[in-house]
Amino acid sequence: DLVIGIAGKVIGHQYKSSGKPKPVGVTGLLLGSDRVIADCAASFAMLESEFPDLFVQLRYVSSHYPTTSDRGKFGVPKRDSADFFRDKARHPDRSLADWRSSEWKPLIEALLQASGLTEPGFERFFGRLEFALGASANAESLIPQDAAARAQINDLAHTLGDLVGRNDGRTRWTRRELLDALGWADRFQLRFEHRFPLG
């Protein structure tokens, strides 16, 4: 839904929000009819091919929250979906071999199969895939108390919505173009040009 390029990175964001968040299981969310793992893998592969020299990450953001009522129901005894997403967040750099040697092996094998990626591609993708579910996905909880910062975040949200909502066919904006649309000065730009005469 939104791709941000910053400091040698490309960070793709996929948003799924709901006015009535509900608990979701890892198999229903990632392997169910919406094919979230396959969609995320395809997005990751597309971003890697489009930006081969940059570090690509992917964030899946949803107001839905992991369930705890599927304990042992997806091939992992005594563990539930909330446990899995917690382990995934704690071990972002875990290798595919380490995932396979963990209790999550049955789930990892199913995710690998459904992703459509090769093993090296899946390892790279899964290590750079981040989930922000439930409370961690709630933007309101991340907004600082500082009134000026809140105003800037509000301006940014509205401007991004306006840019994306235009019917001009554009899908990319540079940092300078975004700052111009916001009416903000570039804090990294020189305020005064210093020229020193030679001779």
Disulfide bonds with the S-S distance in Angstrom:
none
